[in-house]
Amino acid sequence: MRNKTAIIIIILAISGTASAGGSNAGESAYPFLKIGVSAKSQAMAGAFVGLADDLTSLYCNPAGLTAVIYDLRSPYDYYDDFGEDEEVAFTPKIKTGKQNKFFATYINYLLDFQTGFLGYARQVNDMSSIGASVQYQDYGTFDRLNSSGSPPSTGPTTFSAYDMAFGLTYSKRYFTNISFGVTAKFIIEKIDSYTSDAMALDIGALYRFDRGRTSIGLAVLNLGTQLKGLTKSHKDPLPLIVDAGLSHSLRGLPLTVNGDITYPFDNEIYFALGGQFESFSPFLLRIGWSSAGQDYKTGSSKDKYGGFAGGFGYQYQDYCFDYSYSSYADLGNVHRVTLSLEF
């Protein structure tokens, strides 16, 4: 007999940490889709939908993929030659020569589950970009036990489990300031000999105001249906999310502030606030806090850190390294490492 208890523990562990709290927590399939995949965004507690200025947009807001092709002017360069009292219009400049971008993240998640994300984007022309991505989660190997708690006398003595999602993204810019994007995803899950699969869409929009210091974003993620459940008689809903964000680069201060409001349909609304300090560029410091951290608190001394995050990034020519640390209070901590390059 297969160890159904272990299978349940796997599902609940991921559901509980990716969607802790709320009366509907754990009711959706594929909760790994809600685990933030970028060290940059997660260092700011996931507040990124309104910024979406790198290949993290493949995951959180596909509209941001076209914003990646622009060299946005410095947030401190807003004045004309006649003085500092009159601001000039914002005109983004198209990047030249770097049509391809690659992005890879490794995450040592809670319970030592191994998670990763690979992304690639190509600039098609001045108005549009395409991308592809793979997200995975490996739960490791588990002992197979019979009803008495002993290994089976015949057959395999272990089993494994994993989730994967494959995405194709298209993003297009309209006029100067607004972009739209969509990602089509195919999702699969395997637990021992049981498998399930689903199809989903991510839809996003991003608007940058004329002077370039402020942008707003909106994304609807995991809009779709399960094609096949783990059993023939049951199908689960997908973890549908609506996320709205605002990003603003402060005038005269080397700081970009981001805020997100997130509504997961299988949980309660939460918000996140994060910032990126640019004084030491190309070395960037980041910090953030998410109200979702309240769900991880258990009354221990570590509760005060729940929901806090931080990290840094370093840009060297066409390469970028990002690191983030996220606290889940008594549940533990999560470290993310992201490498990206342009070519």
Protein Blocks (a to p, Z undefined) as FASTA:
>chain_A
ZZfklmmmmmmmmmmmmmgghjkgokaghkllmpcfbfklmmnnopaklnopafklmmmo
mklmmmmmpccddfklcccfkbjkbccdddddddehiabccdddddddehhiacdddddd
ddfblmbccddddddddebjaddddfkopacfedjfbdcdddddddddddddehjlbccd
dddddddddehjbccdddddddddddddfkopaccddddehiacdfbdfbfkbccddddd
dddddddddehiacdddddddddfkbccddddddddfklocbdcdddddfklmmmpgoia
klmmgopacdddddehjbccddddddehjnoccddddddddZZ
